[in-house]
Amino acid sequence: MTIVSKPNLKLLALGAGLLSLGACVSSAPTAVTPDYLEGTALSRHEIGVTKRTEFLEVAIDPEASELSGEDRARIRNFIGAYAQSGQGPLVLSLPAASANPQLAVTAIAEARTIAWEKGIQYDEISGAAHGAGEAYSQPMILAFQVYDAVAPNCQSLATLDFADVSSNNALPSLGCSIRSNLAAMIADPADLLGTRPLGQSDILRREVILEKFRLGETTAAARADQESGAVSDAVE
């Protein structure tokens, strides 16, 4: 018969307690997913960027000697859209198969003139030709590429359990609405790709401002009397 002393019983109980505690620690569930520890709430809702091509077809009238006013307006609007958000070159494609080749050449020349008036440099224009060997007269084609911002697909708040307090994690929807609003407001989605070079700074203007700062003078632009922000006495 083995006699176990009281101190030994205490040690056995302590050891059993430590073993059970270790088992709980090693097998305790966690609600923190691995991707939750990477990045921020905003980085988990990235804005996508897609590229598409805008086209404009201008029919060449076989009996006309010049473009119609409606066609000129369409060309102006199209080139204006390129000046605002177009990427890459503005493509002006001459139809190789045309029932009125003289008007086709004139139409290309007019499109170049309109582009110049819109501030498009000649090195931003790419000439091309299409329709060689076609049996039917082809239109003049203008084209350019444009980028679109794609908002993240935000999870509906109705699908989230706000009563779940099993962890202190942020909800999966956190930051998604901010990204969606930004995608709708961004002026040029191509900036998300980081491909647009910075414009040159005005060195002379910078030196003028720096000199005024050194002399303790105001660096704000001078206002004329008619530009005053004071309230008119006429309302009194």
C-alpha positions as CSV (number, residue, x, y, z in Angstrom):
1,M,0.0,0.0,0.0
2,T,1.4,3.4,-1.0
3,I,0.9,6.3,1.3
4,V,0.8,9.7,-0.4
5,S,1.6,12.7,1.8
6,K,-0.5,15.9,1.7
7,P,2.3,18.0,0.2
8,N,2.6,15.6,-2.7
9,L,-1.2,15.8,-3.3
10,K,-0.9,19.6,-3.6
11,L,1.9,19.3,-6.1
12,L,-0.1,16.8,-8.2
13,A,-3.1,19.2,-8.2
14,L,-0.9,22.1,-9.2
15,G,0.6,20.2,-12.0
16,A,-2.8,19.0,-13.3
17,G,-4.0,22.6,-13.2
18,L,-1.0,23.9,-15.3
19,L,-1.5,21.1,-17.8
20,S,-5.2,22.0,-18.3
21,L,-4.3,25.7,-18.6
22,G,-1.7,24.9,-21.2
23,A,-4.2,22.9,-23.1
24,C,-6.7,25.7,-23.1
25,V,-4.2,28.2,-24.3
26,S,-3.0,26.0,-27.2
27,S,-6.5,25.2,-28.4
28,A,-8.4,28.5,-27.7
29,P,-10.2,29.7,-30.8
30,T,-9.4,33.2,-32.3
31,A,-11.5,35.5,-34.4
32,V,-8.5,37.4,-35.8
33,T,-7.9,36.3,-39.4
34,P,-4.4,36.5,-40.9
35,D,-5.3,39.2,-43.4
36,Y,-6.7,41.4,-40.6
37,L,-3.1,41.9,-39.3
38,E,-1.9,43.0,-42.8
39,G,-2.4,46.6,-43.9
40,T,-5.2,48.9,-42.8
41,A,-9.0,49.0,-43.3
42,L,-8.5,51.2,-46.4
43,S,-5.9,48.9,-47.9
44,R,-8.3,46.1,-47.7
45,H,-10.7,48.0,-50.0
46,E,-8.5,49.0,-53.0
47,I,-9.8,51.0,-55.9
48,G,-9.5,49.2,-59.2
49,V,-8.6,50.8,-62.5
50,T,-9.8,49.7,-65.9
51,K,-8.9,50.9,-69.4
52,R,-11.2,51.3,-72.3
53,T,-11.1,52.9,-75.8
54,E,-13.4,55.6,-76.9
55,F,-14.3,55.7,-80.6
56,L,-15.8,58.3,-82.9
57,E,-16.8,57.5,-86.5
58,V,-17.4,60.3,-88.9
59,A,-19.1,59.2,-92.1
60,I,-17.6,60.6,-95.4
61,D,-20.4,61.8,-97.6
62,P,-19.5,60.8,-101.2
63,E,-21.3,63.9,-102.6
64,A,-20.2,66.6,-100.0
65,S,-17.2,68.9,-100.4
66,E,-16.8,69.6,-96.6
67,L,-17.8,68.3,-93.2
68,S,-21.2,69.2,-91.9
69,G,-21.6,71.5,-88.9
70,E,-23.0,68.5,-86.9
71,D,-19.9,66.4,-87.6
72,R,-17.6,69.3,-86.7
73,A,-19.4,69.7,-83.4
74,R,-19.0,65.9,-82.7
75,I,-15.3,66.1,-83.4
76,R,-14.9,69.1,-81.1
77,N,-16.8,67.4,-78.3
78,F,-14.7,64.2,-78.7
79,I,-11.4,66.0,-78.8
80,G,-12.5,68.0,-75.8
81,A,-13.1,64.8,-73.9
82,Y,-9.6,63.6,-74.9
83,A,-8.1,66.9,-73.6
84,Q,-9.9,66.4,-70.3
85,S,-9.3,62.7,-69.5
86,G,-7.7,61.0,-72.5
87,Q,-4.6,58.8,-72.1
88,G,-2.0,58.1,-74.7
89,P,-2.1,59.5,-78.3
90,L,-5.2,60.9,-80.0
91,V,-5.6,58.5,-83.0
92,L,-6.9,60.0,-86.3
93,S,-7.4,57.2,-88.8
94,L,-7.8,58.0,-92.5
95,P,-10.1,55.6,-94.4
96,A,-8.1,54.0,-97.2
97,A,-11.3,52.9,-98.9
98,S,-13.5,56.0,-99.5
99,A,-16.0,57.1,-102.1
100,N,-14.8,60.7,-101.5
101,P,-11.0,60.5,-100.8
102,Q,-10.6,64.3,-101.0
103,L,-13.1,64.9,-98.3
104,A,-11.5,62.2,-96.2
105,V,-8.2,64.0,-96.3
106,T,-9.9,67.3,-95.6
107,A,-11.7,65.8,-92.6
108,I,-8.4,64.6,-91.1
109,A,-6.9,68.0,-91.6
110,E,-9.8,69.7,-89.9
111,A,-9.7,67.3,-87.0
112,R,-6.0,68.2,-86.5
113,T,-6.8,71.9,-86.6
114,I,-9.6,71.4,-84.0
115,A,-7.1,69.4,-81.8
116,W,-4.6,72.2,-82.0
117,E,-7.2,74.7,-81.0
118,K,-8.1,72.5,-78.0
119,G,-4.4,72.6,-76.9
120,I,-3.4,69.2,-78.2
121,Q,0.2,69.2,-79.5
122,Y,1.0,67.6,-82.7
123,D,3.2,65.0,-81.0
124,E,0.2,63.9,-79.1
125,I,-1.6,62.9,-82.3
126,S,-1.1,59.6,-84.0
127,G,-1.9,59.1,-87.6
128,A,-3.2,55.8,-88.9
129,A,-5.2,54.3,-91.8
130,H,-7.8,51.6,-92.0
131,G,-10.1,49.9,-94.4
132,A,-7.5,49.0,-97.1
133,G,-9.1,46.5,-99.5
134,E,-12.6,47.1,-98.3
135,A,-15.4,47.1,-100.9
136,Y,-17.4,49.8,-99.2
137,S,-16.6,53.4,-98.2
138,Q,-15.2,53.6,-94.6
139,P,-15.7,56.4,-92.1
140,M,-13.0,58.5,-90.5
141,I,-12.2,57.2,-87.0
142,L,-11.0,59.0,-84.0
143,A,-9.9,57.1,-80.9
144,F,-8.2,57.4,-77.6
145,Q,-7.8,55.4,-74.4
146,V,-9.3,56.4,-71.0
147,Y,-9.1,55.0,-67.5
148,D,-12.0,54.4,-65.1
149,A,-11.9,54.1,-61.4
150,V,-13.7,51.0,-60.1
151,A,-15.1,51.2,-56.6
152,P,-14.8,48.2,-54.3
153,N,-17.7,46.0,-53.8
154,C,-18.9,47.0,-50.3
155,Q,-20.6,44.3,-48.2
156,S,-24.2,45.2,-47.3
157,L,-24.5,46.3,-43.7
158,A,-27.7,44.2,-43.5
159,T,-25.5,41.1,-43.7
160,L,-23.3,42.0,-40.7
161,D,-24.0,40.9,-37.2
162,F,-23.4,44.0,-35.0
163,A,-24.2,42.1,-31.9
164,D,-21.3,39.8,-32.4
165,V,-18.7,40.7,-29.7
166,S,-16.6,37.6,-29.9
167,S,-13.7,39.8,-30.9
168,N,-12.6,43.5,-31.0
169,N,-12.0,43.3,-34.7
170,A,-13.3,46.1,-37.0
171,L,-16.2,45.2,-39.2
172,P,-15.4,44.0,-42.8
173,S,-17.2,47.1,-44.2
174,L,-14.9,49.6,-42.4
175,G,-13.3,51.9,-44.9
176,C,-15.2,50.6,-47.9
177,S,-17.5,53.6,-48.2
178,I,-14.6,56.0,-48.0
179,R,-12.9,54.2,-51.0
180,S,-16.2,54.2,-52.9
181,N,-16.6,57.9,-52.5
182,L,-13.0,58.5,-53.5
183,A,-13.5,56.4,-56.6
184,A,-16.5,58.6,-57.6
185,M,-14.6,61.9,-57.0
186,I,-11.2,61.3,-58.4
187,A,-10.6,63.5,-61.5
188,D,-8.1,61.3,-63.3
189,P,-8.1,57.6,-62.4
190,A,-4.8,57.2,-64.3
191,D,-3.2,59.0,-61.3
192,L,-3.9,55.8,-59.3
193,L,-1.3,54.0,-61.5
194,G,1.3,56.7,-60.9
195,T,2.1,57.1,-64.6
196,R,1.5,60.9,-65.0
197,P,4.7,62.9,-64.6
198,L,4.8,66.0,-62.4
199,G,4.7,69.4,-64.2
200,Q,7.6,71.7,-64.0
201,S,7.7,74.2,-61.1
202,D,7.9,77.9,-61.5
203,I,11.4,78.6,-60.2
204,L,11.1,82.4,-60.6
205,R,7.8,82.6,-58.7
206,R,9.3,80.3,-55.9
207,E,12.3,82.6,-55.5
208,V,10.0,85.7,-55.2
209,I,7.9,84.0,-52.5
210,L,11.1,82.9,-50.7
211,E,12.5,86.4,-50.7
212,K,9.3,87.9,-49.3
213,F,9.4,85.2,-46.6
214,R,12.9,86.2,-45.6
215,L,12.0,89.9,-45.5
216,G,9.0,89.2,-43.3
217,E,6.6,90.4,-46.0
218,T,3.3,88.8,-46.9
219,T,3.5,86.1,-49.5
220,A,-0.1,86.4,-50.6
221,A,-1.0,87.9,-54.0
222,A,-2.0,91.5,-53.9
223,R,-5.7,92.3,-54.3
224,A,-7.2,95.1,-56.3
225,D,-9.9,97.3,-54.8
226,Q,-12.6,95.5,-56.8
227,E,-11.4,92.2,-55.4
228,S,-11.9,93.2,-51.8
229,G,-13.7,90.7,-49.7
230,A,-15.4,93.4,-47.6
231,V,-19.2,93.5,-47.4
232,S,-20.8,96.1,-49.5
233,D,-22.3,99.1,-47.8
234,A,-25.3,98.8,-50.1
235,V,-27.0,96.3,-47.9
236,E,-27.0,98.6,-44.8
